[in-house]
Amino acid sequence: MSLRVTFVAAARSAPLRAERFEDDRPLDRDGWGQVERAAPGLLPLAAAELRYCSPAPRSRATGTGLGYAPLVQLALRDCDMGRWRGLTLAEASAREPAAVAAWLADPLAAPHGGEPLYGFIGRVGGWLDTRPVEDGGAVVAVAEPSVIRAALVYALNAPPAAYWRLDVRPLSAVGVVGGAGRWRLRFDGTPVQRSIP
C-alpha cells in the first residue's frame, strides 16, 4: 500500500529578504499574480482525494486560488519561533547573534523560546505518517517552504542539518510516496515540478 503526498509551496507574501518568521501576512498583489500564473500547471493536483493547507493566510489563499478548497491542518503550521515571531533572520541576528548562531547549529536548541528544529521536523513528520494510506491514494498539501523542508527531511530520514540545505521555491511542488516510516521522494515529470521564481 502506498500513498502519494504532494506538497505545494505557498506563494510569497513579501520579497525573500523581507520574509519573517511565522509570517501571517496575506498574499499581496504580486503573490496573487504568481498563483494565477502557476494555476494551469498545478490545477491537476485538485483531483487529490484529500486537500490540506497550513493555517497561515498565504497558504490558505494559495490553496483556494489554485482551486483545491483545502482543509486547514494545525500540524502544518510553521515552526514556533517564540519571541522571534515576526522578525526577519537579519533582525533576529542583530538582536541576539549568539542565540541565532546556537539555533542554526543545534537542532535541539530553542533559544527563542519556541520550538526547536528537531521538534518542528518531528511534528510535521508525525502529520505525514498519520495520513490514511490507500493504495494509489493522493493528497495535496499547501504549506510554507519551511514546512515542506521539514517534511522532506523527515521523509528522507535525513539529519536535521539537511533542513538548511533544501531550497523550496514559492509555488513549487514535490511529492513523497509511501507510508508511515517508509517514504520516498518522487520526481515524475508531471506538472508538480513547476516553480515560479
MARRO-270424 format. One record per residue: residue number from 1; residue in three letters; y, x, z of N, C-alpha, C in turn. Coordinates in steps of 0.2 Angstrom, whole numbers. Layout:
% residues N
+-----+---------+-------+-------+-------+-------+-------+-------+-------+-------+-------+
: num : residuo :   nyy :   nxx :   nzz :  cayy :  caxx :  cazz :   cyy :   cxx :   czz :
+-----+---------+-------+-------+-------+-------+-------+-------+-------+-------+-------+
: NUM :     ALA :     Y :     X :     Z :     Y :     X :     Z :     Y :     X :     Z :
...
+-----+---------+-------+-------+-------+-------+-------+-------+-------+-------+-------+
END
This chain:
% residues 197
+-----+---------+-------+-------+-------+-------+-------+-------+-------+-------+-------+
: num : residuo :   nyy :   nxx :   nzz :  cayy :  caxx :  cazz :   cyy :   cxx :   czz :
+-----+---------+-------+-------+-------+-------+-------+-------+-------+-------+-------+
:   1 :     MET :    -6 :     4 :     0 :     0 :     0 :     0 :     6 :     4 :     0 :
:   2 :     SER :    11 :     3 :    -4 :    17 :     7 :    -4 :    23 :     2 :    -6 :
:   3 :     LEU :    29 :     4 :    -3 :    35 :     1 :    -4 :    40 :     5 :    -7 :
:   4 :     ARG :    44 :     3 :   -11 :    50 :     7 :   -14 :    56 :     4 :   -10 :
:   5 :     VAL :    60 :     9 :    -7 :    66 :     8 :    -4 :    71 :    12 :    -8 :
:   6 :     THR :    76 :     8 :   -11 :    82 :    12 :   -15 :    88 :    11 :   -11 :
:   7 :     PHE :    91 :    17 :    -9 :    97 :    17 :    -6 :   103 :    18 :   -11 :
:   8 :     VAL :   108 :    14 :   -10 :   114 :    14 :   -14 :   120 :    16 :   -10 :
:   9 :     ALA :   123 :    22 :   -12 :   129 :    24 :    -8 :   135 :    19 :    -9 :
:  10 :     ALA :   138 :    17 :    -4 :   144 :    13 :    -4 :   150 :    17 :    -8 :
:  11 :     ALA :   154 :    12 :   -11 :   160 :    15 :   -15 :   164 :    18 :    -9 :
:  12 :     ARG :   168 :    23 :   -12 :   173 :    26 :    -7 :   179 :    22 :    -6 :
:  13 :     SER :   181 :    22 :     1 :   187 :    18 :     3 :   193 :    23 :     3 :
:  14 :     ALA :   192 :    29 :     2 :   198 :    34 :     3 :   196 :    40 :    -1 :
:  15 :     PRO :   200 :    45 :    -3 :   199 :    51 :    -6 :   194 :    55 :    -1 :
:  16 :     LEU :   190 :    59 :    -4 :   185 :    63 :     0 :   188 :    67 :     6 :
:  17 :     ARG :   193 :    70 :     5 :   196 :    74 :    11 :   199 :    69 :    16 :
:  18 :     ALA :   200 :    63 :    14 :   203 :    58 :    19 :   197 :    54 :    23 :
:  19 :     GLU :   191 :    56 :    21 :   186 :    52 :    24 :   185 :    53 :    32 :
:  20 :     ARG :   185 :    48 :    35 :   185 :    48 :    43 :   178 :    46 :    46 :
:  21 :     PHE :   177 :    49 :    51 :   170 :    47 :    55 :   170 :    40 :    56 :
:  22 :     GLU :   165 :    36 :    55 :   164 :    29 :    56 :   170 :    25 :    53 :
:  23 :     ASP :   171 :    27 :    47 :   177 :    24 :    43 :   176 :    16 :    42 :
:  24 :     ASP :   180 :    12 :    45 :   179 :     5 :    45 :   184 :     2 :    40 :
:  25 :     ARG :   187 :     6 :    36 :   192 :     3 :    31 :   189 :    -1 :    25 :
:  26 :     PRO :   191 :    -6 :    23 :   188 :   -10 :    17 :   189 :    -6 :    11 :
:  27 :     LEU :   186 :    -8 :     5 :   187 :    -4 :    -1 :   194 :    -5 :    -3 :
:  28 :     ASP :   197 :     0 :    -6 :   204 :    -1 :    -9 :   203 :    -3 :   -17 :
:  29 :     ARG :   208 :    -3 :   -20 :   208 :    -5 :   -27 :   204 :     0 :   -31 :
:  30 :     ASP :   204 :     7 :   -30 :   200 :    12 :   -33 :   193 :    10 :   -32 :
:  31 :     GLY :   191 :     9 :   -26 :   184 :     8 :   -24 :   181 :     2 :   -27 :
:  32 :     TRP :   185 :    -4 :   -28 :   183 :   -10 :   -32 :   182 :    -8 :   -39 :
:  33 :     GLY :   186 :    -4 :   -42 :   186 :    -2 :   -49 :   179 :     2 :   -50 :
:  34 :     GLN :   177 :     7 :   -45 :   171 :    10 :   -45 :   165 :     6 :   -45 :
:  35 :     VAL :   165 :     0 :   -41 :   160 :    -4 :   -41 :   159 :    -8 :   -47 :
:  36 :     GLU :   165 :   -10 :   -50 :   165 :   -14 :   -57 :   162 :    -9 :   -62 :
:  37 :     ARG :   163 :    -3 :   -62 :   161 :     2 :   -67 :   153 :     3 :   -66 :
:  38 :     ALA :   151 :     3 :   -60 :   144 :     5 :   -58 :   139 :    -1 :   -59 :
:  39 :     ALA :   142 :    -7 :   -59 :   138 :   -13 :   -58 :   133 :   -14 :   -64 :
:  40 :     PRO :   134 :   -12 :   -70 :   129 :   -13 :   -75 :   123 :    -9 :   -74 :
:  41 :     GLY :   124 :    -3 :   -72 :   118 :     1 :   -71 :   114 :     0 :   -64 :
:  42 :     LEU :   118 :    -3 :   -59 :   115 :    -4 :   -53 :   113 :   -12 :   -52 :
:  43 :     LEU :   115 :   -16 :   -56 :   113 :   -23 :   -55 :   106 :   -25 :   -55 :
:  44 :     PRO :   101 :   -21 :   -59 :    94 :   -22 :   -59 :    91 :   -22 :   -52 :
:  45 :     LEU :    94 :   -18 :   -48 :    92 :   -17 :   -41 :    92 :   -24 :   -37 :
:  46 :     ALA :    96 :   -29 :   -39 :    97 :   -35 :   -36 :    91 :   -39 :   -36 :
:  47 :     ALA :    86 :   -37 :   -40 :    79 :   -41 :   -41 :    75 :   -39 :   -35 :
:  48 :     ALA :    77 :   -34 :   -31 :    73 :   -32 :   -25 :    71 :   -38 :   -20 :
:  49 :     GLU :    66 :   -38 :   -17 :    64 :   -44 :   -13 :    68 :   -44 :    -7 :
:  50 :     LEU :    70 :   -38 :    -4 :    74 :   -38 :     2 :    80 :   -34 :     0 :
:  51 :     ARG :    86 :   -36 :     2 :    93 :   -33 :     0 :    97 :   -32 :     7 :
:  52 :     TYR :    98 :   -26 :     9 :   102 :   -25 :    15 :   108 :   -21 :    14 :
:  53 :     CYS :   112 :   -20 :    19 :   118 :   -16 :    19 :   119 :   -14 :    27 :
:  54 :     SER :   123 :    -9 :    27 :   126 :    -7 :    34 :   131 :   -12 :    36 :
:  55 :     PRO :   133 :   -12 :    42 :   139 :   -16 :    44 :   146 :   -14 :    42 :
:  56 :     ALA :   146 :    -8 :    40 :   153 :    -6 :    38 :   156 :   -10 :    32 :
:  57 :     PRO :   163 :   -11 :    32 :   166 :   -15 :    27 :   165 :   -13 :    20 :
:  58 :     ARG :   165 :    -6 :    19 :   164 :    -4 :    12 :   157 :    -5 :    10 :
:  59 :     SER :   152 :    -5 :    14 :   145 :    -6 :    12 :   144 :   -13 :    10 :
:  60 :     ARG :   146 :   -17 :    15 :   146 :   -25 :    14 :   149 :   -27 :     7 :
:  61 :     ALA :   155 :   -24 :     6 :   159 :   -26 :     0 :   155 :   -23 :    -6 :
:  62 :     THR :   153 :   -17 :    -6 :   149 :   -14 :   -12 :   143 :   -18 :   -13 :
:  63 :     GLY :   139 :   -20 :    -8 :   133 :   -24 :    -9 :   135 :   -31 :   -12 :
:  64 :     THR :   140 :   -34 :   -10 :   142 :   -40 :   -13 :   145 :   -39 :   -20 :
:  65 :     GLY :   149 :   -34 :   -21 :   152 :   -33 :   -28 :   146 :   -31 :   -33 :
:  66 :     LEU :   141 :   -29 :   -31 :   135 :   -27 :   -35 :   130 :   -33 :   -36 :
:  67 :     GLY :   132 :   -39 :   -33 :   128 :   -45 :   -34 :   121 :   -45 :   -29 :
:  68 :     TYR :   121 :   -41 :   -24 :   115 :   -40 :   -20 :   114 :   -46 :   -15 :
:  69 :     ALA :   120 :   -49 :   -12 :   120 :   -53 :    -7 :   116 :   -50 :    -1 :
:  70 :     PRO :   118 :   -44 :     1 :   114 :   -41 :     6 :   115 :   -43 :    14 :
:  71 :     LEU :   109 :   -43 :    17 :   109 :   -44 :    25 :   111 :   -38 :    28 :
:  72 :     VAL :   116 :   -39 :    33 :   118 :   -33 :    37 :   113 :   -31 :    42 :
:  73 :     GLN :   112 :   -24 :    42 :   107 :   -21 :    47 :   111 :   -16 :    51 :
:  74 :     LEU :   111 :   -18 :    58 :   114 :   -14 :    63 :   111 :    -7 :    63 :
:  75 :     ALA :   105 :    -6 :    62 :   102 :     1 :    62 :   104 :     5 :    56 :
:  76 :     LEU :   107 :     2 :    51 :   110 :     6 :    46 :   117 :     8 :    47 :
:  77 :     ARG :   120 :     7 :    53 :   127 :     9 :    54 :   128 :    17 :    54 :
:  78 :     ASP :   134 :    19 :    53 :   135 :    26 :    53 :   134 :    29 :    60 :
:  79 :     CYS :   133 :    36 :    60 :   132 :    39 :    67 :   138 :    38 :    71 :
:  80 :     ASP :   136 :    36 :    78 :   141 :    35 :    83 :   145 :    42 :    84 :
:  81 :     MET :   151 :    42 :    83 :   155 :    48 :    84 :   159 :    49 :    90 :
:  82 :     GLY :   158 :    44 :    94 :   161 :    44 :   101 :   169 :    44 :   100 :
:  83 :     ARG :   172 :    49 :   103 :   179 :    50 :   103 :   182 :    53 :    97 :
:  84 :     TRP :   178 :    55 :    92 :   180 :    57 :    86 :   180 :    52 :    81 :
:  85 :     ARG :   178 :    46 :    83 :   178 :    40 :    78 :   185 :    39 :    75 :
:  86 :     GLY :   186 :    38 :    69 :   192 :    38 :    65 :   196 :    44 :    63 :
:  87 :     LEU :   193 :    50 :    65 :   196 :    56 :    64 :   192 :    59 :    57 :
:  88 :     THR :   196 :    63 :    54 :   193 :    67 :    49 :   190 :    73 :    52 :
:  89 :     LEU :   185 :    77 :    48 :   182 :    83 :    51 :   187 :    88 :    53 :
:  90 :     ALA :   193 :    89 :    48 :   198 :    93 :    49 :   202 :    92 :    56 :
:  91 :     GLU :   203 :    85 :    57 :   207 :    83 :    63 :   203 :    85 :    69 :
:  92 :     ALA :   196 :    83 :    69 :   192 :    85 :    75 :   191 :    92 :    76 :
:  93 :     SER :   191 :    96 :    71 :   191 :   103 :    71 :   197 :   106 :    74 :
:  94 :     ALA :   203 :   103 :    73 :   209 :   106 :    75 :   210 :   104 :    83 :
:  95 :     ARG :   207 :    98 :    85 :   207 :    96 :    92 :   202 :   100 :    96 :
:  96 :     GLU :   196 :   101 :    94 :   191 :   103 :    98 :   186 :   108 :    93 :
:  97 :     PRO :   189 :   114 :    92 :   185 :   118 :    87 :   178 :   120 :    90 :
:  98 :     ALA :   178 :   122 :    96 :   171 :   124 :    99 :   166 :   118 :    99 :
:  99 :     ALA :   169 :   112 :   101 :   164 :   106 :   101 :   162 :   104 :    94 :
: 100 :     VAL :   166 :   105 :    89 :   164 :   104 :    82 :   159 :   109 :    80 :
: 101 :     ALA :   160 :   115 :    81 :   155 :   120 :    80 :   148 :   119 :    83 :
: 102 :     ALA :   148 :   117 :    89 :   142 :   116 :    93 :   138 :   110 :    89 :
: 103 :     TRP :   142 :   105 :    88 :   139 :    99 :    84 :   136 :   100 :    78 :
: 104 :     LEU :   140 :   105 :    74 :   137 :   107 :    67 :   131 :   111 :    68 :
: 105 :     ALA :   130 :   115 :    73 :   125 :   120 :    74 :   119 :   117 :    77 :
: 106 :     ASP :   120 :   112 :    82 :   114 :   110 :    86 :   113 :   102 :    85 :
: 107 :     PRO :   107 :   100 :    82 :   106 :    93 :    80 :   105 :    89 :    87 :
: 108 :     LEU :   104 :    92 :    92 :   104 :    88 :    99 :   110 :    88 :   102 :
: 109 :     ALA :   115 :    91 :   100 :   122 :    91 :   103 :   126 :    84 :   101 :
: 110 :     ALA :   129 :    82 :   106 :   134 :    76 :   105 :   140 :    77 :   109 :
: 111 :     PRO :   144 :    83 :   108 :   150 :    84 :   112 :   155 :    79 :   111 :
: 112 :     HIS :   155 :    75 :   106 :   160 :    70 :   105 :   159 :    64 :   110 :
: 113 :     GLY :   153 :    64 :   113 :   151 :    58 :   117 :   148 :    52 :   114 :
: 114 :     GLY :   146 :    53 :   108 :   142 :    48 :   104 :   135 :    50 :   103 :
: 115 :     GLU :   133 :    49 :    97 :   126 :    50 :    95 :   124 :    57 :    92 :
: 116 :     PRO :   119 :    61 :    95 :   118 :    67 :    92 :   115 :    66 :    85 :
: 117 :     LEU :   115 :    71 :    80 :   112 :    70 :    74 :   105 :    69 :    74 :
: 118 :     TYR :   101 :    72 :    78 :    94 :    71 :    79 :    93 :    63 :    80 :
: 119 :     GLY :    97 :    60 :    85 :    96 :    53 :    86 :    98 :    49 :    81 :
: 120 :     PHE :   103 :    51 :    77 :   105 :    47 :    71 :   100 :    47 :    66 :
: 121 :     ILE :    97 :    52 :    64 :    91 :    53 :    59 :    85 :    49 :    62 :
: 122 :     GLY :    84 :    49 :    68 :    78 :    45 :    71 :    79 :    38 :    70 :
: 123 :     ARG :    85 :    36 :    72 :    87 :    28 :    71 :    86 :    26 :    64 :
: 124 :     VAL :    89 :    29 :    60 :    89 :    27 :    53 :    81 :    27 :    50 :
: 125 :     GLY :    78 :    33 :    52 :    71 :    33 :    50 :    67 :    28 :    53 :
: 126 :     GLY :    68 :    26 :    60 :    65 :    20 :    63 :    66 :    14 :    59 :
: 127 :     TRP :    72 :    13 :    56 :    73 :     7 :    52 :    69 :     7 :    46 :
: 128 :     LEU :    68 :    13 :    43 :    65 :    14 :    36 :    57 :    12 :    38 :
: 129 :     ASP :    54 :    15 :    43 :    47 :    14 :    45 :    45 :     7 :    47 :
: 130 :     THR :    50 :     3 :    48 :    49 :    -4 :    50 :    50 :    -9 :    45 :
: 131 :     ARG :    51 :    -7 :    39 :    51 :   -11 :    33 :    44 :   -14 :    32 :
: 132 :     PRO :    44 :   -20 :    30 :    37 :   -23 :    29 :    35 :   -20 :    22 :
: 133 :     VAL :    29 :   -17 :    23 :    25 :   -14 :    17 :    21 :   -19 :    13 :
: 134 :     GLU :    23 :   -20 :     7 :    19 :   -24 :     2 :    19 :   -20 :    -4 :
: 135 :     ASP :    12 :   -19 :    -6 :    11 :   -15 :   -12 :    15 :   -17 :   -18 :
: 136 :     GLY :    19 :   -13 :   -20 :    24 :   -14 :   -26 :    30 :   -18 :   -24 :
: 137 :     GLY :    31 :   -19 :   -17 :    37 :   -22 :   -15 :    43 :   -17 :   -16 :
: 138 :     ALA :    49 :   -21 :   -16 :    55 :   -17 :   -17 :    61 :   -19 :   -12 :
: 139 :     VAL :    64 :   -14 :   -10 :    70 :   -15 :    -5 :    76 :   -11 :    -8 :
: 140 :     VAL :    82 :   -14 :    -7 :    88 :   -10 :    -9 :    92 :   -11 :    -3 :
: 141 :     ALA :    95 :    -5 :    -1 :   100 :    -4 :     5 :   106 :    -1 :     3 :
: 142 :     VAL :   112 :    -4 :     4 :   118 :    -1 :     3 :   121 :     2 :    10 :
: 143 :     ALA :   123 :     8 :    10 :   125 :    11 :    16 :   130 :    17 :    14 :
: 144 :     GLU :   133 :    20 :    20 :   137 :    26 :    19 :   133 :    32 :    17 :
: 145 :     PRO :   136 :    36 :    14 :   132 :    43 :    12 :   129 :    46 :    18 :
: 146 :     SER :   132 :    46 :    23 :   129 :    49 :    29 :   122 :    46 :    31 :
: 147 :     VAL :   122 :    39 :    31 :   116 :    36 :    32 :   110 :    37 :    28 :
: 148 :     ILE :   112 :    38 :    21 :   107 :    40 :    16 :   105 :    47 :    17 :
: 149 :     ARG :   109 :    51 :    19 :   107 :    58 :    20 :   102 :    58 :    26 :
: 150 :     ALA :   103 :    54 :    31 :    99 :    54 :    37 :    92 :    51 :    35 :
: 151 :     ALA :    92 :    46 :    31 :    86 :    43 :    28 :    82 :    48 :    24 :
: 152 :     LEU :    85 :    52 :    20 :    81 :    57 :    16 :    78 :    62 :    20 :
: 153 :     VAL :    82 :    65 :    25 :    80 :    70 :    30 :    73 :    67 :    33 :
: 154 :     TYR :    74 :    61 :    36 :    68 :    58 :    39 :    62 :    57 :    34 :
: 155 :     ALA :    63 :    54 :    29 :    58 :    53 :    24 :    54 :    59 :    22 :
: 156 :     LEU :    58 :    65 :    21 :    55 :    71 :    19 :    52 :    75 :    25 :
: 157 :     ASN :    53 :    73 :    31 :    51 :    76 :    37 :    54 :    83 :    37 :
: 158 :     ALA :    60 :    84 :    34 :    64 :    90 :    34 :    67 :    92 :    41 :
: 159 :     PRO :    69 :    98 :    42 :    73 :    99 :    48 :    80 :    96 :    48 :
: 160 :     PRO :    82 :    95 :    54 :    89 :    91 :    54 :    94 :    95 :    50 :
: 161 :     ALA :    94 :   102 :    50 :    99 :   106 :    47 :    99 :   104 :    39 :
: 162 :     ALA :    94 :   101 :    36 :    94 :    99 :    29 :    99 :    94 :    28 :
: 163 :     TYR :   101 :    90 :    33 :   106 :    85 :    33 :   113 :    88 :    30 :
: 164 :     TRP :   115 :    94 :    32 :   121 :    96 :    29 :   120 :    99 :    22 :
: 165 :     ARG :   115 :    99 :    19 :   114 :   102 :    13 :   112 :    96 :     7 :
: 166 :     LEU :   113 :    90 :     9 :   112 :    85 :     5 :   119 :    82 :     3 :
: 167 :     ASP :   120 :    81 :    -3 :   126 :    78 :    -6 :   125 :    71 :    -9 :
: 168 :     VAL :   127 :    66 :    -6 :   126 :    59 :    -8 :   133 :    57 :   -11 :
: 169 :     ARG :   134 :    55 :   -17 :   140 :    53 :   -20 :   141 :    46 :   -20 :
: 170 :     PRO :   147 :    43 :   -20 :   148 :    36 :   -20 :   144 :    33 :   -26 :
: 171 :     LEU :   141 :    27 :   -25 :   138 :    23 :   -30 :   132 :    27 :   -33 :
: 172 :     SER :   129 :    32 :   -30 :   123 :    35 :   -32 :   118 :    31 :   -29 :
: 173 :     ALA :   112 :    32 :   -32 :   106 :    29 :   -29 :   100 :    33 :   -29 :
: 174 :     VAL :    96 :    33 :   -24 :    90 :    37 :   -23 :    84 :    33 :   -20 :
: 175 :     GLY :    78 :    34 :   -22 :    73 :    30 :   -20 :    68 :    34 :   -16 :
: 176 :     VAL :    65 :    31 :   -11 :    59 :    33 :    -7 :    53 :    28 :    -8 :
: 177 :     VAL :    47 :    31 :    -8 :    41 :    27 :    -9 :    36 :    28 :    -4 :
: 178 :     GLY :    33 :    23 :    -1 :    28 :    24 :     3 :    28 :    19 :     9 :
: 179 :     GLY :    27 :    22 :    15 :    27 :    18 :    21 :    28 :    22 :    27 :
: 180 :     ALA :    28 :    19 :    33 :    29 :    22 :    39 :    25 :    29 :    39 :
: 181 :     GLY :    29 :    34 :    40 :    27 :    41 :    41 :    24 :    44 :    35 :
: 182 :     ARG :    25 :    41 :    29 :    22 :    44 :    23 :    26 :    43 :    17 :
: 183 :     TRP :    32 :    45 :    17 :    37 :    43 :    12 :    38 :    49 :     7 :
: 184 :     ARG :    39 :    47 :     1 :    40 :    52 :    -4 :    47 :    51 :    -8 :
: 185 :     LEU :    51 :    56 :   -10 :    57 :    55 :   -14 :    54 :    54 :   -21 :
: 186 :     ARG :    58 :    49 :   -24 :    56 :    47 :   -31 :    62 :    47 :   -36 :
: 187 :     PHE :    61 :    51 :   -41 :    66 :    51 :   -47 :    62 :    48 :   -53 :
: 188 :     ASP :    64 :    43 :   -56 :    60 :    40 :   -61 :    64 :    38 :   -67 :
: 189 :     GLY :    70 :    41 :   -68 :    74 :    40 :   -74 :    77 :    33 :   -75 :
: 190 :     THR :    77 :    28 :   -70 :    79 :    22 :   -70 :    87 :    22 :   -69 :
: 191 :     PRO :    90 :    16 :   -69 :    97 :    16 :   -68 :    99 :    19 :   -61 :
: 192 :     VAL :    94 :    19 :   -56 :    96 :    21 :   -49 :    98 :    29 :   -49 :
: 193 :     GLN :    98 :    32 :   -55 :   100 :    39 :   -55 :   108 :    39 :   -56 :
: 194 :     ARG :   111 :    34 :   -57 :   118 :    34 :   -59 :   123 :    36 :   -54 :
: 195 :     SER :   128 :    39 :   -55 :   133 :    41 :   -50 :   140 :    41 :   -53 :
: 196 :     ILE :   144 :    38 :   -49 :   151 :    38 :   -51 :   155 :    44 :   -47 :
: 197 :     PRO :   159 :    48 :   -50 :   162 :    53 :   -47 :   168 :    51 :   -42 :
+-----+---------+-------+-------+-------+-------+-------+-------+-------+-------+-------+
END
